[in-house]
Structures are given as structure tokens and as C-alpha cells.
């Protein structure tokens, strides 16, 4: 979670289950990370994890994030996707902002960090 490092004073809380479905995480920080929460809705660590994201600040919104794991050779291919519905402001923003360009690097860094952590075990 590289983005949480953008605000060392951010508040983070964990709630619900300690792992898997029902585990919850909430954060509140500066303008760079905003405020929101996430909950693991479905967890099958060998093939799929589904997370519901609720953003509060700087702009309210919701998204589903999915990690899909598939064996590939001696490793595992990981697909990380995020989807949600745009309101009016989101639709207007997409006219001027390339979302893939804006967050694509974060996805790449996150996947690289996941690779480092999993291969270290």
C-alpha cells in the first residue's frame, strides 16, 4: 500500500474478521490519500479475492477490486482490476483525464510489491 506512505500521519483502523471475508480496513489522511474504507467481500486465496472500496474524500465513490490468481508455469499470474460506476462528475472527468495513465503506475508498483512479498516467503 504505497499510497498510505503519502501521509505518515494517516489514521488507519481494522475491523471485522481478522482475515478473509469480512475483514475491513479504513483510512483517513491528507488530500493525497483522502478517506475511505474497504472490505473483503469474497476470499478464495488460491484463485480470487474481491474487495469493496468506498471512497469518502476527496470525492465520494465506490468500486469493486478483484485479484484473480492463475497458475502459470512455476509461478502465478495475477490480474488486478477495479470497476465501478461513474456519476456525472466522474463522466466529465474522464473526458479530460486518462484514468489508466493516472493510476496505472500505482497498479504496476502494487503488483511488483506483491511479487516481492510473496516470493520472500
C-alpha distances in whole Angstrom, upper triangle without the diagonal:
4,5,6,8,10,12,12,15,13,14,12,14,15,18,20,20,18,17,18,19,19,16,15,12,13,12,14,14,15,16,13,11,14,14,14,13,13,15,15,19,20,19,21,18,21,21,19,16,17,14,16,14,16,16,18,18,18,20,20,19,18,17,17,14,15,15,18,19,22,24,25,27,26,22,20,20,17,17,14,16,15,19,20,23,24,26,29,26,24,27,28,25,25,28,27,23,22,19,18,19,16,13,14,13,9,10,12,9,7,10,11,9,10,13,13,12,14,17,17,18
4,6,6,7,10,11,14,13,15,14,17,18,21,23,23,22,20,21,23,23,20,18,15,15,13,15,14,14,15,12,10,14,15,16,16,16,18,19,22,23,22,24,22,24,24,22,20,20,18,19,17,18,17,19,18,18,20,21,21,20,19,19,17,18,17,21,21,24,26,27,29,27,24,22,21,18,18,16,17,17,20,22,25,25,27,29,26,24,27,28,24,24,27,26,22,21,18,17,17,15,12,13,11,8,10,11,8,7,11,11,9,11,14,13,13,16,18,18,20
4,5,5,8,10,12,11,13,13,16,17,20,23,23,22,21,22,23,23,20,17,14,13,11,12,11,11,12,8,7,10,12,13,14,14,18,19,22,23,23,25,23,26,25,23,20,20,17,18,15,16,14,16,14,14,16,18,18,18,17,18,16,18,18,22,23,26,28,29,31,30,27,25,23,20,20,16,17,16,19,20,22,22,24,26,23,21,24,25,21,22,25,23,20,19,16,16,16,13,11,13,11,8,11,13,10,10,13,14,12,14,17,17,17,19,22,22,23
4,5,6,7,9,7,10,9,13,14,18,21,21,20,20,21,22,21,18,16,12,11,9,10,8,10,12,9,7,10,11,12,13,14,17,18,22,23,23,25,23,26,26,24,21,20,17,18,15,16,14,15,14,15,17,18,19,18,18,19,17,20,20,23,25,28,30,31,33,32,28,26,25,22,22,19,19,18,21,22,24,24,26,28,25,23,27,27,24,25,28,26,23,23,20,20,20,17,14,17,15,12,14,16,13,12,16,16,14,15,19,18,17,20,22,22,23
4,5,6,9,9,11,12,15,17,21,24,24,23,22,24,25,25,21,19,16,15,12,12,10,11,13,10,9,12,14,15,16,17,20,22,25,27,26,28,26,28,29,26,24,24,21,21,19,19,18,19,17,17,20,21,22,22,22,23,20,22,22,26,26,30,31,32,34,32,29,27,27,24,24,21,22,21,24,25,27,27,29,30,28,26,29,29,26,27,30,27,24,24,21,21,21,18,16,18,15,13,15,16,13,13,16,16,14,16,19,18,17,20,22,21,23
4,6,9,9,12,13,17,19,23,26,27,25,25,26,27,27,23,21,17,16,12,12,9,8,10,7,7,10,13,15,17,18,22,23,26,28,28,30,28,31,31,28,25,25,22,22,19,19,17,17,15,15,18,20,21,21,21,23,21,24,24,27,28,32,33,34,36,35,31,30,28,25,25,22,22,21,24,24,26,25,27,28,25,24,27,27,23,24,27,25,22,22,19,20,19,16,15,17,15,12,16,17,14,14,18,18,16,19,21,20,20,23,25,25,27
4,5,5,9,11,15,18,21,24,26,24,25,26,27,26,23,20,16,14,11,9,6,6,9,7,7,10,11,14,16,18,21,23,27,29,29,31,29,32,32,30,27,26,23,22,19,19,16,16,14,14,18,19,21,22,22,24,22,25,25,29,30,34,36,36,39,37,34,32,31,28,27,24,25,23,25,25,27,27,28,29,26,25,28,28,25,26,29,27,24,25,22,23,22,19,18,20,19,16,19,20,18,17,21,21,19,21,24,23,22,25,27,26,28
4,6,9,11,14,17,21,24,25,23,24,26,28,26,23,20,17,15,12,11,9,9,12,11,11,13,14,16,18,19,22,24,28,30,29,32,30,33,33,31,27,27,24,24,21,21,19,19,17,18,21,23,24,24,25,26,24,27,27,30,31,35,36,37,39,37,34,32,32,29,29,26,27,25,28,28,30,30,31,33,29,28,32,32,29,30,33,31,28,28,25,26,25,22,21,23,21,18,21,22,19,18,22,22,19,21,24,22,21,25,27,25,27
4,7,9,13,16,20,23,25,23,25,27,28,26,23,20,16,14,11,9,7,8,12,12,11,12,13,15,17,19,22,25,28,30,30,33,31,34,35,32,29,28,25,24,21,21,19,18,16,17,20,22,23,24,25,27,25,28,28,32,33,37,39,40,42,40,37,35,34,31,31,28,28,27,29,29,31,30,31,32,29,28,32,32,29,31,34,32,29,30,27,28,27,24,23,25,24,21,23,25,22,21,25,25,22,24,27,26,24,27,30,28,29
4,6,10,13,17,20,22,21,22,24,25,23,19,16,13,10,7,6,4,7,11,10,8,9,9,12,13,16,18,21,24,27,27,30,28,32,32,29,25,25,21,21,18,17,15,15,13,14,17,18,20,21,21,23,22,25,25,29,31,34,36,38,40,38,35,33,32,29,28,25,25,23,25,25,27,27,27,29,26,26,29,30,27,28,31,30,27,27,25,26,26,22,20,23,22,19,21,23,21,19,23,24,21,22,25,25,23,26,29,27,28
4,7,10,13,17,19,18,20,22,23,20,17,14,11,8,6,5,6,10,13,13,11,11,9,11,12,14,17,19,23,25,25,29,27,31,31,28,25,24,20,19,17,16,15,14,14,16,18,18,20,20,21,23,22,25,25,29,31,34,36,38,40,39,35,33,33,29,29,26,26,24,26,25,27,27,28,30,27,27,30,31,28,30,33,32,29,30,26,28,28,25,23,25,24,21,23,25,23,21,24,25,22,23,26,26,24,26,29,28,28
4,7,10,14,16,15,16,18,19,17,13,11,7,6,4,7,9,12,15,15,12,12,10,10,9,11,13,16,19,22,22,25,24,27,28,25,21,20,17,17,15,14,14,14,15,17,19,18,19,19,19,20,19,22,22,26,27,31,33,35,38,36,32,30,30,26,26,23,23,22,24,24,26,26,27,30,28,26,30,31,29,30,33,32,29,29,26,27,27,24,22,24,24,20,21,24,21,19,22,23,20,20,24,23,21,23,27,26,25
4,7,10,13,12,14,16,17,14,11,8,6,5,7,9,12,16,18,18,15,14,12,11,9,11,12,14,17,20,20,23,23,26,27,24,20,20,16,16,15,14,15,15,16,19,20,19,20,19,20,20,19,22,22,26,27,31,33,35,38,36,33,30,30,27,27,24,24,22,24,24,26,27,28,31,29,28,31,33,30,31,35,34,31,31,28,29,30,27,24,26,26,22,23,26,23,21,23,25,22,21,25,25,22,24,27,26,26
4,7,9,8,10,13,13,11,8,6,5,7,9,12,15,19,21,21,17,17,14,12,10,10,10,12,15,17,17,20,20,23,24,21,18,17,14,15,14,15,16,17,19,21,22,21,20,19,19,19,18,20,20,24,25,29,31,33,36,34,31,28,28,25,25,22,23,22,23,24,26,28,29,32,30,29,32,34,32,32,36,36,32,32,28,29,30,28,25,27,26,23,23,25,24,20,22,24,21,20,24,24,21,22,26,25,24
4,7,7,10,12,12,8,6,5,6,8,12,15,18,22,24,23,20,19,16,14,10,10,9,11,13,16,16,20,20,23,24,21,18,17,14,14,15,15,17,18,20,23,23,21,21,19,19,19,19,20,21,24,26,29,31,34,37,35,32,30,30,26,26,24,24,23,24,24,26,28,29,32,31,30,33,35,33,34,37,37,34,34,30,31,33,30,27,29,29,25,25,28,26,23,25,27,24,23,26,27,23,24,28,27,26
4,6,9,10,9,6,5,6,9,11,15,18,21,25,27,26,23,22,19,16,12,11,9,10,11,14,14,18,18,22,22,20,17,16,14,14,15,16,19,20,22,25,25,23,22,19,20,19,19,20,21,23,25,28,30,33,36,35,32,29,29,26,26,24,24,23,24,24,26,28,29,33,32,31,34,36,34,35,38,39,36,35,31,32,34,32,28,30,31,27,26,29,28,24,26,28,25,23,27,27,24,24,28,28,26
4,5,7,7,5,4,7,10,14,17,20,23,27,29,28,24,24,21,18,14,13,10,9,11,12,12,15,15,19,20,18,15,15,14,15,16,18,21,22,25,27,27,25,24,21,21,19,19,19,19,21,22,26,28,31,33,32,29,26,27,24,25,23,23,23,24,25,27,30,31,35,34,32,35,38,36,36,40,40,37,36,32,32,34,32,29,30,30,27,26,28,27,24,24,27,24,22,25,26,22,22,26,25,23
4,7,9,8,6,8,10,14,17,20,23,26,28,27,24,24,21,19,15,14,11,11,13,14,13,15,15,18,20,18,15,16,15,16,18,19,22,23,26,28,28,26,25,23,22,20,19,19,19,21,22,25,27,30,32,30,27,25,26,23,24,22,24,23,25,26,29,31,33,37,36,34,36,39,37,37,40,40,37,36,32,32,34,32,28,29,29,26,25,27,26,22,23,25,22,20,23,23,19,19,23,22,20
4,7,8,5,9,11,15,17,21,24,27,29,27,24,24,22,19,15,13,10,9,11,11,9,11,11,14,16,14,12,13,12,15,16,19,21,24,26,28,28,26,25,22,20,18,17,16,16,18,18,21,23,26,28,27,24,21,22,20,21,19,21,21,23,24,28,30,32,36,35,32,35,38,35,35,39,39,35,34,30,30,32,30,27,27,27,24,22,24,23,20,20,22,20,17,20,21,17,17,20,20,18
4,6,6,9,12,16,19,22,25,28,29,28,24,25,22,19,15,12,9,6,8,7,5,8,8,12,13,11,9,10,10,13,15,18,21,23,26,28,27,25,23,20,18,16,14,13,13,15,15,19,21,24,27,25,22,20,20,18,18,17,18,19,21,22,25,28,30,34,33,31,33,36,34,33,37,37,34,33,29,28,31,29,26,26,27,23,21,24,23,19,19,22,20,17,20,21,18,17,21,21,19
4,6,9,12,15,19,22,25,28,29,28,24,24,22,18,15,11,8,5,5,5,5,9,11,14,14,12,9,9,9,11,14,16,19,22,25,27,26,24,21,18,17,14,14,13,14,15,17,20,22,26,29,28,25,22,22,19,19,18,18,18,19,20,23,26,28,32,32,29,31,34,33,32,36,37,34,32,28,28,31,29,26,27,28,24,22,25,25,21,21,24,22,20,22,24,21,20,24,25,23
4,6,10,13,17,20,23,27,28,27,23,23,20,16,12,10,6,6,6,8,9,13,14,18,18,15,12,11,10,10,13,15,18,20,23,25,25,22,20,17,17,15,15,15,16,18,20,23,26,29,32,31,28,25,25,22,22,20,20,19,20,20,23,26,27,31,31,28,31,34,32,32,36,36,33,33,29,29,31,30,26,27,29,25,24,26,26,22,23,26,24,21,24,26,23,22,26,27,25
4,7,10,14,17,20,24,25,24,21,20,18,15,11,8,6,6,8,10,10,13,14,17,18,15,12,11,10,11,12,14,17,19,21,24,24,21,20,17,17,15,14,15,16,18,20,23,26,28,31,30,27,24,24,21,21,19,19,19,20,21,24,26,28,31,30,28,31,34,32,32,35,36,32,32,28,28,30,28,25,26,26,23,22,24,24,20,21,23,21,19,22,23,20,20,24,24,22
4,7,10,14,17,20,22,21,17,17,14,11,7,6,4,7,9,12,13,16,16,20,20,17,13,12,9,10,10,11,14,15,18,20,20,18,17,15,15,14,14,15,16,20,21,25,28,30,33,32,29,26,26,22,22,19,19,18,19,19,22,24,25,28,28,26,29,31,29,29,33,33,30,30,26,26,28,26,23,24,25,21,21,24,23,19,21,23,21,19,23,24,21,21,25,25,24
4,7,11,13,17,19,18,14,14,11,9,6,5,6,9,12,15,15,18,18,22,22,19,15,14,11,11,10,11,12,13,15,18,18,17,16,15,15,15,14,16,17,20,22,26,28,31,33,32,29,26,26,22,22,19,19,17,19,19,22,23,24,28,26,24,28,30,27,28,32,31,28,28,24,25,26,24,21,23,23,19,19,22,20,17,19,22,19,18,22,22,20,21,25,24,24
4,7,10,14,15,15,12,11,8,6,4,6,9,12,15,18,18,22,21,25,25,22,18,16,13,12,10,9,10,10,12,15,16,14,14,14,15,15,15,18,19,23,25,29,31,33,36,35,32,29,28,24,24,20,20,18,19,19,21,22,23,26,24,23,26,28,26,26,30,30,27,27,23,24,26,23,20,23,23,19,20,23,21,18,21,23,21,20,24,24,22,24,27,27,27
4,7,10,12,12,8,8,5,6,6,9,12,15,18,21,21,25,24,27,27,24,20,19,15,14,11,11,10,10,10,12,14,14,15,15,16,17,17,20,21,25,27,30,33,34,37,36,32,30,29,25,25,21,21,19,20,20,22,22,23,25,23,22,26,27,24,25,29,28,25,25,22,23,24,21,19,22,21,18,19,22,20,18,21,23,20,20,24,24,22,24,28,27,27
4,7,9,10,8,6,4,7,9,12,15,19,21,24,25,28,27,31,30,27,24,22,18,17,14,12,10,9,9,11,13,13,15,16,18,19,19,23,24,28,30,34,36,38,40,39,36,33,32,28,27,24,23,21,22,21,23,23,23,25,22,22,25,26,24,25,28,27,25,26,23,24,25,21,20,23,22,19,21,24,22,20,23,25,23,23,27,27,25,27,31,30,30
4,7,8,6,5,6,9,12,15,18,21,24,27,27,30,29,33,32,29,26,24,21,19,16,15,12,11,9,10,13,15,17,18,19,21,21,24,25,29,31,35,37,38,41,40,36,34,33,29,28,24,24,22,23,23,24,23,24,25,22,22,26,26,23,25,28,26,24,25,22,24,24,20,19,22,21,18,20,23,21,20,23,24,22,23,27,26,25,28,31,30,31
4,5,6,6,8,12,15,18,21,24,27,30,30,33,32,35,34,31,28,27,23,22,18,17,14,12,9,9,13,15,17,19,21,23,23,26,27,31,33,36,39,40,42,41,38,35,34,30,29,26,25,23,24,24,25,23,24,25,21,21,25,25,22,24,26,24,22,23,21,23,22,19,18,22,21,18,21,23,21,21,24,25,23,25,28,28,27,30,32,32,33
4,6,5,9,12,15,18,22,25,27,30,31,34,33,36,34,31,28,26,23,21,18,16,13,12,8,7,10,13,16,18,19,22,22,25,27,30,33,36,39,39,42,41,38,35,34,30,29,25,24,21,23,22,22,21,21,22,18,18,22,21,18,20,23,21,18,20,18,21,20,16,16,20,19,17,20,22,21,20,24,25,24,25,29,29,28,31,33,33,34
4,6,10,12,15,17,21,23,26,28,29,32,30,33,32,29,26,25,21,20,17,16,13,13,10,9,12,14,16,18,18,21,20,23,24,28,30,33,36,36,39,38,34,32,30,27,26,22,22,19,21,21,22,21,21,22,19,18,21,21,18,19,22,20,17,18,16,18,17,13,13,16,16,13,16,19,17,17,21,22,20,22,25,25,25,28,30,30,31
4,7,9,12,14,17,20,22,25,25,28,27,30,29,26,23,21,18,17,14,13,10,11,8,8,11,13,14,15,16,18,17,20,22,25,27,31,33,34,37,36,32,30,28,25,24,20,19,17,19,19,20,20,20,22,19,18,21,22,19,20,23,21,18,19,16,18,18,14,13,16,16,13,15,18,16,15,19,20,19,20,23,23,23,25,28,28,29
4,7,10,13,17,20,22,25,26,29,28,31,30,27,24,22,18,17,13,11,8,7,5,5,8,10,12,14,15,18,18,21,23,27,29,33,35,37,39,39,35,32,31,27,25,22,21,18,19,18,19,18,19,20,17,17,20,21,18,20,23,21,19,20,17,20,20,16,15,19,19,16,18,21,20,18,22,24,22,23,26,27,26,28,31,31,32
4,7,11,14,17,20,23,24,27,27,30,29,26,22,20,16,14,11,9,6,5,5,7,9,9,11,12,14,16,17,20,22,26,29,32,35,36,39,39,35,32,31,27,25,22,21,18,19,17,19,18,19,21,18,18,21,22,20,21,25,24,21,22,19,21,22,19,17,21,21,18,19,22,21,19,23,25,23,23,27,27,26,28,31,31,31
4,7,11,14,16,19,21,24,24,27,26,23,19,17,13,11,7,5,4,5,7,9,10,9,9,9,11,13,14,17,19,23,26,30,32,34,37,37,33,30,28,25,23,19,18,15,16,15,17,17,17,20,18,17,21,22,20,21,25,24,22,22,19,21,22,19,17,20,21,17,18,22,21,18,21,24,22,22,25,26,25,26,30,30,30
4,7,10,13,16,17,21,21,24,23,20,16,14,10,8,6,5,7,8,11,13,13,11,11,10,11,12,12,15,17,21,24,27,30,32,35,35,31,28,27,23,22,18,17,15,16,15,17,18,19,22,21,19,23,25,23,23,27,27,24,24,21,22,24,21,18,21,22,18,18,22,21,18,20,23,21,20,24,25,23,24,28,28,28
4,7,9,12,14,17,17,21,20,16,12,10,7,5,4,6,9,11,14,16,15,13,12,10,9,9,10,12,14,18,20,24,27,29,32,32,28,25,24,20,19,15,15,13,14,14,17,18,20,23,22,20,23,25,23,24,27,27,24,24,20,21,23,21,18,20,21,17,17,20,20,16,18,21,19,18,22,23,21,22,25,26,25
4,6,9,11,14,15,19,18,14,11,9,6,5,7,9,12,14,17,19,19,16,14,12,11,10,10,12,14,17,19,23,26,28,31,31,27,24,23,20,19,16,16,14,15,15,18,20,22,25,25,23,25,28,26,26,30,30,27,27,23,23,26,24,21,22,23,20,19,22,22,18,19,23,21,19,22,24,21,21,25,26,25
4,6,7,11,11,15,14,11,7,6,4,6,9,12,15,18,20,22,22,19,17,14,12,10,9,10,11,14,16,19,22,25,28,28,24,21,21,17,17,14,14,14,15,16,19,22,24,27,27,25,27,30,28,27,31,32,29,28,24,24,26,25,21,22,23,20,18,21,21,17,18,21,20,17,20,22,20,19,23,24,23
4,7,10,12,15,14,11,8,6,5,6,10,13,16,19,22,24,22,20,17,14,12,9,10,10,12,14,16,20,23,26,29,29,26,22,22,18,17,15,15,14,15,15,18,21,23,27,27,25,27,30,28,28,31,32,30,28,25,25,28,26,23,24,25,22,20,23,24,20,20,24,23,20,23,25,23,22,26,27,25
4,7,9,12,11,8,6,5,7,9,13,16,19,22,25,27,26,23,20,16,14,11,11,9,11,12,14,17,20,23,26,26,23,19,19,16,16,15,15,15,16,17,20,23,26,29,30,27,29,32,30,29,33,34,31,29,26,25,28,27,24,24,26,23,21,23,24,20,20,23,22,19,21,24,22,20,24,25,24
4,6,9,9,6,5,6,9,12,15,18,21,24,27,29,28,25,23,19,17,13,12,10,10,10,12,15,17,20,23,23,20,17,17,15,15,14,15,16,18,19,23,26,28,32,32,29,31,34,32,31,35,36,32,31,27,26,29,28,24,24,25,23,20,22,23,19,18,21,20,17,19,21,19,17,21,22,20
4,6,6,5,6,9,12,15,18,21,24,28,30,32,31,29,26,22,19,16,14,11,10,9,10,12,14,18,20,20,17,14,15,14,14,15,16,18,19,22,25,28,31,35,35,31,33,36,35,33,36,37,34,32,28,27,30,29,26,25,26,24,21,23,23,20,18,21,20,17,18,21,19,16,19,21,19
4,6,6,6,10,12,16,19,22,25,28,30,31,31,29,26,23,20,17,14,11,9,9,8,11,12,16,18,17,15,12,13,11,13,13,16,18,20,23,26,29,32,36,35,32,34,37,35,33,37,37,34,31,28,26,29,28,24,24,24,22,19,20,21,17,16,18,17,13,15,17,15,13,16,17,15
4,7,9,12,15,19,22,25,28,31,33,34,33,32,29,26,23,19,16,13,10,9,7,8,9,13,15,15,12,10,11,11,13,14,17,19,22,25,28,31,34,38,37,34,35,38,36,34,38,38,35,32,29,27,30,30,26,25,26,24,20,21,22,19,17,19,19,15,15,18,16,13,15,18,16
4,7,10,14,17,20,24,26,30,32,33,32,30,27,23,20,16,14,11,8,6,5,6,9,12,15,16,13,10,10,9,10,12,14,17,19,22,25,28,31,35,35,31,32,35,34,32,35,36,32,30,27,25,27,28,24,23,24,22,19,20,21,18,16,19,19,15,16,19,18,15,17,20,18
4,7,10,13,16,20,22,26,28,29,28,26,23,20,16,13,11,7,6,5,6,9,12,15,18,19,16,12,12,9,9,10,11,13,15,18,22,25,28,31,31,28,29,32,31,29,32,33,30,27,24,22,25,25,22,21,22,20,17,19,20,17,15,18,18,15,16,19,18,16,19,21,20
4,7,10,13,16,19,23,25,26,25,23,20,17,14,10,8,6,5,7,9,12,15,18,21,21,18,14,14,11,11,10,11,12,14,16,20,23,26,29,29,26,28,31,29,27,31,32,28,26,23,21,24,24,20,20,21,19,16,18,19,15,14,18,17,14,16,19,17,16,19,21,20
4,7,10,13,16,20,22,24,22,20,17,13,11,7,6,5,7,9,12,15,18,21,24,24,21,18,16,13,12,10,10,10,11,13,16,20,22,26,26,23,24,28,26,25,28,29,26,25,21,20,23,22,19,19,21,18,16,19,20,16,16,19,19,16,19,21,20,19,22,24,23
4,6,10,13,16,18,20,19,17,14,11,8,6,5,6,9,12,14,18,21,24,27,27,23,20,19,15,14,11,10,9,11,12,15,18,20,24,24,21,23,26,24,23,27,28,25,23,20,19,22,21,17,18,20,17,15,18,19,15,16,19,18,16,19,21,20,19,23,24,24
4,7,10,13,16,18,16,14,11,7,6,5,6,9,12,15,18,21,25,27,30,30,27,23,22,18,16,13,12,10,10,10,13,15,17,21,21,18,21,24,22,22,25,26,24,23,19,20,22,21,18,19,21,18,17,20,21,17,19,22,21,19,22,25,23,23,26,28,27
4,6,10,12,14,13,11,8,5,5,6,7,11,13,17,20,23,27,29,32,32,28,25,23,19,17,14,12,9,10,9,12,14,16,19,18,16,19,21,20,19,23,24,21,21,17,18,20,18,15,17,19,16,15,19,19,16,18,21,20,19,22,24,23,23,27,28,28
4,6,10,12,10,7,6,4,7,9,11,14,17,20,24,27,30,32,36,36,32,29,27,23,21,17,15,12,12,10,12,13,14,17,16,15,18,20,19,19,23,23,21,21,18,19,22,19,17,20,21,18,18,22,22,19,21,24,23,22,26,27,26,27,30,31,31
4,6,8,7,5,5,6,8,11,13,16,19,22,26,29,32,34,37,37,33,30,28,24,22,18,16,13,13,11,13,13,13,16,14,13,17,18,16,17,21,21,19,19,16,18,20,17,15,18,20,17,17,21,21,19,21,24,23,23,26,28,26,28,31,32,32
4,6,6,4,7,9,12,15,16,20,23,26,29,33,36,37,41,41,37,34,32,28,26,22,20,17,17,14,15,15,14,16,15,14,18,19,17,19,22,22,20,22,19,21,22,19,18,21,23,20,21,24,24,22,25,27,26,26,29,30,29,31,34,34,35
3,5,6,9,11,14,17,18,22,24,28,31,34,37,38,42,41,37,35,33,29,27,23,21,18,18,16,17,15,15,17,14,14,18,18,16,18,21,20,18,20,18,20,21,17,17,21,21,19,20,24,23,22,25,27,26,26,30,30,29,31,34,35,35
4,7,10,13,15,18,19,23,25,29,31,35,38,39,42,42,38,35,33,29,27,23,22,18,18,17,17,15,15,16,12,13,16,16,14,16,19,18,16,18,16,19,19,16,16,19,20,18,20,23,23,22,25,27,26,27,30,31,30,32,35,35,36
4,6,10,12,16,18,21,24,27,31,34,37,38,41,41,38,35,32,29,26,22,20,16,16,14,13,11,11,12,9,9,13,14,12,14,17,16,15,17,15,18,19,16,16,19,21,19,20,23,23,22,25,27,27,27,30,32,31,33,36,36,37
4,7,10,14,16,20,23,26,29,33,36,37,41,41,37,34,32,28,25,22,19,16,15,12,12,10,10,12,10,10,14,15,14,16,19,19,17,19,16,19,21,18,17,21,22,20,21,24,25,23,25,28,27,27,31,32,31,32,36,36,37
4,7,11,13,17,20,23,26,30,33,34,38,38,35,31,29,25,22,19,16,12,11,8,8,8,8,11,11,9,12,14,13,14,18,18,17,18,15,17,19,17,16,19,21,19,19,23,23,21,23,26,26,25,29,30,30,30,34,35,35
4,7,10,13,17,20,23,26,30,32,35,36,32,28,26,22,20,16,14,10,9,6,8,9,10,14,14,11,14,17,16,16,20,20,18,19,15,17,20,18,16,18,21,18,18,21,22,20,22,25,24,23,27,29,28,28,31,33,33
4,6,10,13,16,20,23,26,28,32,32,28,25,23,19,16,13,10,6,5,4,7,10,12,16,15,12,15,18,16,16,19,20,18,17,14,15,18,16,14,16,18,16,15,19,20,17,19,22,22,21,24,26,25,25,29,30,30
4,7,10,13,16,20,23,25,29,29,26,22,20,16,14,11,8,6,5,6,10,13,15,19,19,16,18,21,19,18,22,23,20,19,16,16,19,18,15,16,19,17,15,18,19,17,17,21,21,19,22,24,23,23,26,28,28
4,7,10,13,17,20,22,25,26,22,19,16,13,10,7,6,4,7,9,13,15,18,21,21,18,20,22,21,19,23,24,20,19,15,15,18,17,13,14,16,14,11,15,16,13,13,17,17,15,18,21,20,19,23,25,24
4,6,10,13,17,18,22,23,19,15,13,10,8,6,5,6,9,12,15,18,21,24,24,21,22,25,23,22,25,26,23,21,17,16,19,19,16,15,17,15,12,15,16,13,13,17,17,14,16,20,19,18,21,23,23
4,7,10,13,15,19,19,15,12,10,7,6,5,7,9,12,15,19,21,25,28,27,24,25,28,26,24,28,28,25,22,19,17,20,20,16,15,17,15,11,13,15,12,10,14,14,11,13,16,16,14,17,20,19
4,7,10,12,16,17,13,10,8,6,5,7,9,12,14,17,21,24,27,30,30,26,27,30,28,26,29,30,27,24,21,19,22,22,19,17,19,18,14,15,17,14,12,15,16,13,14,18,17,15,17,20,20
4,7,9,13,13,10,6,6,5,7,9,12,15,18,21,25,27,31,34,33,30,31,34,32,29,33,33,30,27,24,21,24,25,21,19,20,19,15,16,17,15,12,15,16,12,12,16,15,13,15,18,17
4,6,10,11,9,5,5,7,9,12,14,18,20,24,27,30,33,36,36,32,33,36,34,31,34,35,32,29,26,23,26,27,24,21,22,22,18,18,20,18,14,17,18,15,14,18,18,15,16,19,19
4,7,8,6,4,6,9,12,15,18,21,24,27,31,33,37,40,39,36,36,39,37,35,37,38,35,31,29,26,28,29,26,24,24,24,20,19,21,19,16,17,19,16,14,17,18,14,15,18,17
4,6,5,5,6,10,12,16,19,22,25,29,32,34,38,40,40,36,37,39,37,35,37,38,34,31,29,25,27,29,26,23,23,24,20,19,21,20,16,17,19,16,14,17,18,15,15,19,19
4,5,7,9,13,16,19,22,26,29,32,36,38,41,44,43,40,40,43,41,38,40,41,37,34,32,28,30,32,29,26,26,26,23,21,23,22,18,18,20,18,15,18,19,16,15,19,19
4,7,10,13,17,20,23,27,30,33,37,39,42,45,44,41,42,44,42,39,42,42,38,35,33,30,31,32,29,26,26,26,23,21,22,21,18,17,19,17,14,16,17,14,12,15,15
4,7,10,13,16,20,23,26,30,33,35,39,42,41,37,38,41,38,36,39,38,35,32,29,26,28,29,26,23,23,22,19,18,19,17,14,14,16,13,10,13,14,11,10,13,13
4,6,10,13,16,20,23,26,30,32,35,38,38,34,35,37,35,33,36,36,32,29,27,24,25,26,23,20,21,20,17,16,17,15,12,13,14,12,10,13,14,10,11,14,14
4,7,10,13,17,20,23,27,29,33,35,35,31,32,34,32,29,32,32,29,26,23,20,22,23,20,17,18,18,14,13,15,14,10,12,14,12,10,14,15,12,13,17,17
4,6,10,13,16,20,24,26,29,32,31,28,29,31,29,27,30,30,26,23,21,18,20,21,17,15,16,15,11,11,13,11,8,11,12,9,9,13,14,12,13,17,17
4,6,10,13,17,20,22,26,29,28,24,25,28,26,23,26,27,23,20,18,15,17,18,15,13,15,14,10,11,13,12,9,12,14,12,12,16,16,15,17,20,20
4,7,10,14,18,19,23,26,25,21,23,25,23,21,24,24,21,18,15,13,15,16,12,11,13,11,8,10,12,9,8,12,13,11,13,16,16,15,18,20,21
4,7,10,14,16,19,22,22,18,19,22,20,18,21,22,19,16,13,11,14,15,11,11,13,12,9,12,14,12,11,15,16,14,16,19,20,19,22,24,25
4,7,11,12,16,19,18,15,16,19,17,15,19,20,17,15,11,11,14,13,11,11,14,12,10,13,15,13,14,17,18,17,19,22,22,21,24,26,27
4,7,10,13,16,16,13,14,17,16,14,17,19,16,15,12,12,16,15,13,14,17,16,13,17,19,17,17,21,22,20,23,26,25,25,28,30,30
4,7,10,13,14,10,12,15,14,13,17,18,16,16,13,14,17,16,15,16,19,18,16,20,22,20,20,24,24,23,26,28,28,28,31,33,33
4,7,10,11,8,9,13,13,12,15,17,16,16,13,15,19,18,17,18,22,20,19,23,25,23,24,27,28,27,29,32,32,32,35,37,37
4,7,7,5,6,9,9,9,12,14,13,14,12,15,17,16,16,18,21,20,20,23,25,24,25,28,29,28,31,33,33,34,36,38,39
4,6,5,6,9,10,11,13,15,15,16,15,18,20,18,19,21,24,23,23,26,28,27,28,31,32,31,34,36,36,37,39,41,42
4,5,5,6,9,10,11,13,14,16,16,19,21,19,20,23,26,25,25,28,30,29,31,34,34,34,37,39,39,39,42,44,45
4,5,5,6,9,10,11,12,14,14,17,19,17,18,21,23,22,23,26,28,27,29,32,32,32,35,37,37,38,41,42,43
4,5,5,6,9,10,10,12,10,14,16,14,15,17,20,19,20,23,24,24,26,28,29,29,32,34,34,35,37,39,40
4,5,5,7,9,10,12,11,14,16,15,17,19,22,22,22,25,26,26,27,30,31,31,33,36,36,37,39,41,42
4,5,5,7,9,12,12,16,17,15,18,20,22,23,23,26,28,28,29,32,33,33,35,37,38,39,41,43,44
4,5,5,6,9,9,13,13,12,14,17,19,19,20,23,24,24,26,28,29,30,32,34,35,36,38,40,41
4,5,5,6,7,10,11,11,13,15,18,18,18,21,23,23,24,27,28,29,31,33,33,34,36,38,40
4,6,8,10,13,13,13,16,17,20,21,22,24,26,26,28,30,31,32,34,36,37,38,40,42,43
4,7,9,12,12,11,15,16,18,20,21,23,24,25,27,29,30,31,33,35,36,37,39,40,42
4,6,9,8,8,11,13,15,16,17,19,20,21,23,25,26,27,29,31,32,33,35,37,38
4,6,5,6,9,10,12,14,14,16,18,19,20,22,24,25,26,28,30,31,32,34,36
4,5,5,6,8,11,11,12,14,16,16,18,20,21,22,24,26,27,28,30,32,33
4,5,6,5,8,10,9,11,14,14,15,17,19,20,21,23,25,25,27,29,31
4,6,5,7,10,10,11,13,15,16,17,19,21,22,23,25,26,28,30,32
4,6,7,8,10,12,13,14,16,17,19,20,22,23,25,26,28,29,31
4,5,5,6,9,10,11,13,14,15,17,19,20,21,23,24,26,28
4,5,5,6,9,10,11,12,14,15,17,19,20,21,23,25,26
4,5,5,6,8,10,10,12,14,15,16,18,20,21,23,25
4,5,5,6,9,10,10,12,14,15,16,18,20,21,23
4,6,5,6,9,10,10,12,14,15,16,18,20,22
4,5,5,6,9,10,11,12,14,15,16,18,21
4,5,5,6,9,10,11,12,14,15,17,19
4,5,5,6,9,10,11,12,14,15,17
4,5,5,6,9,10,10,12,14,16
4,5,5,6,9,10,11,12,15
4,5,5,6,9,10,11,13
4,5,5,6,8,10,11
4,6,5,6,8,10
4,6,5,6,9
4,6,5,7
4,5,6
4,5
4
